[in-house]
Amino acid sequence: MTSRRRSSGHALVGTMVLLVLLMLLALAAFQHLTGYTRAERACQVRHDRATGPTRALAWGLRLLETDKPPTKPYSCLVTPTSDTTRVFVITFEETPSNEYTVSVRPAGVGDTLLPAAPSTFCNQ
């Protein structure tokens, strides 16, 4: 009588080794992609800053060069780009030393009653 030795479980071990190797390969591939997406996100943030609050602040400083604001403090709405969904509030506040502080923030729900930014303060 010959005894036949059964070897069970080899298929399961082989499958697990194959899955682990595939996961390591996917991890190596996705690390490259995470670096790419991080760089793209940084470029997007830089672009948003250049087209958003920075342009609104530049608009406000250019407006302040024309003359003094009509009221103290004075706030108005400005859309610095052609994108009408990005609206900012510029606030001009005079300091005791006859200088102005210009601040910019995104417009909220309660800011809809503020006037639009004039082209100059001379006509005010």
Secondary structure, 3 states (H helix, E strand, C coil): CCCCCCCCCHHHHHHHHHHHHHHHHHHHHHHHHHHHHHHHHHHHHHHHHHHCHHHHHHHHHHHHCCCCCCCCCEEEEECCCCCCCCCEEEEEEECCCCCEEEEEEECCHHHCCCCECCCCCCCC
